[in-house]
Amino acid sequence: MSVMAGRKPDSDAERAARFERIMLASEGRAISDRTIARVIELARASGASVHVLSIARVHGVAFGLPNPGLLPTKREWDEQREIVRKAVARLRRKGIEARGHVLGTRNATKRIIGEAASEGCDAIVMAADPDRNRIVGDMIWSQEPQRVRRKAKVPVFLVVDDD
């Protein structure tokens, strides 16, 4: 199921939307087949290019200073690079112009929205868990896509896997 900024999925307004550049973002999770399919559908409808972004989670600071033990490990960076590489390759195989990169941050929402703006993206697509209670959801990393949807100034399409 795909959800766009609180509206019903696949509405007439959504079909009519034309995008020049779409961001496919991940807060660190693998990008599902359904999410890739949704990006392909949106990109083909308007001839948009796609920028893939994945976040390598920085777990925090110690005593207000960066701490190497809280930064992503080499393995975590490699996992995120592989997520981006696979998504870009799949999009290119479908004839869609795509490129991407990985960023490390503690605040994924802020970085995703900021990168979307700096890359000139006029829509964001993310895989997401089902919505949770907002109070509980604000404390859970897996609810990052919902925070992006609430704060972004561009349409955000959340693809929820029903599995």
C-alpha positions, 0 to 999 in steps of 0.5 A, a space after each residue: 500500500 502506498 500513502 501520500 501525505 495523508 491522502 488516499 493512495 492513487 488519487 487523481 491528484 497523485 496521478 496528475 502530479 508531474 515530477 522532474 526529480 524523485 528521491 528514493 530515501 531509506 533511513 537504513 532499511 533495505 529498499 523493498 521491491 514494492 518501493 522500487 516499483 512505486 518509484 518506477 511508476 512515478 518516474 515513468 509517468 513524468 520522465 523523472 530522474 531518481 536520486 537514491 539516499 540511504 542513511 547510516 545511523 550515527 547513534 549519538 554523542 558522548 558528553 556532547 562530543 562525537 564518540 567513535 564508538 557511536 559512529 557507523 562501523 565500516 560494515 554498516 557503511 558498506 551495507 548502506 552503500 550496497 542498498 544504494 548500489 542495488 537500487 540504482 542498478 535496478 532503476 537503471 535496468 528499467 531505463 530510469 536515470 538514477 544515482 545515489 549516495 549514503 550519509 551518516 547522521 543522527 537526525 535522518 528526517 532533517 538530512 533526508 529533507 535537506 538532501 531532497 531540497 539540495 538535489 532539487 527533488 520534488 517528491 520523496 518515496 520511502 519504504 515504511 512500517 505501518 503508522 504507530 501512535 505518534 507519541 510512541 512513534 516519535 521515539 522509534 527509529 523505524 517511524 522515521 518515514 512518518 516524520 519525513 512525511 509530516 515535515 517535508 514540503 514536497 509530496 512524500 509517498 510511503 510504501 508499507 509492506 503488508 507482509 
